Amino acid sequence: MTLGQIAFLGSGETSLAGGRIFESLAKNINAPLRIALLETPAGFELNSAQVVGRVGDFMKTRLQNYKPVVDVIPARKKGSAFSPDDADLLQPLLHANIIFMGPGSPTYAIRQLRDSLAWDLIRARHRLGAALIFASAATISVGAHALPVYEVYKVGQDVHVVDGLDLFADFGLHLSFIPHWNNAEGGADLDTSRCFVGMERFAEWCGLVPEENTTLGLDEHTGLIMDL
């Protein structure tokens, strides 16, 4: 079993930082480069194809020397015509050696991918050497515990913890992730660090997760590559 590398981006998947991460992974892949991008985290948005398509276009340009084949997989919602359980829809995953998930809603991604064929295939491909890239919302969703950003920041729900997809449980690691760690869009008047919820609410969230959990924060336009 040859495990693929796993990359995380705090934000900026179509920025210089994202490009450097993509190329770092691509140069370690010997076979013809086949990239699969899943719409799932943004599947609730009417323009999810465009959201993910922009990343695909960026990859085609940034990695043009590798002549990549790029497929966008519209696995948007369980029980729909674009289900993450549709084997035909997910065909590109069977051959992909880089798999990407990015912007959207962490909790939506968790609901759609938990116990799905898509998530099983992603994990299987990783065990066969495919590299995984998670950015923004997807970064949160694959951890042991998820910060429900939209529910807290936009809807006004109390701070709470949502069980994540827990990708690293298979490797004996209890890891959770917070992208947009140093966000400063709120300026001097509003603390939007710690993925927009601010330090006070982030501290509440930390008090709710198990003690054995390690939370890894990623600054914006910052990437991390893990090699297990």
Secondary structure, 3 states (H helix, E strand, C coil): CCCCCEEEECCCCCCHHHHHHHHHHHCCCCCCCEEEEECHHHCCCCCHHHHHHHHHHHHHHHCHHHCCEEEEECCCCCCCCCCCCCCCCCHHHHCCCEEEECCCCHHHHHHHHCCCHHHHHHHHHHHCCCEEEEECHHHHHCCCEECCHHHHHHHCCCCCCEECCCHHHHHCCCEEEECCCCCCCCCCCCCCCCCCCHHHHHHHHHCCCCCCCEEEECCCCCEEEECC
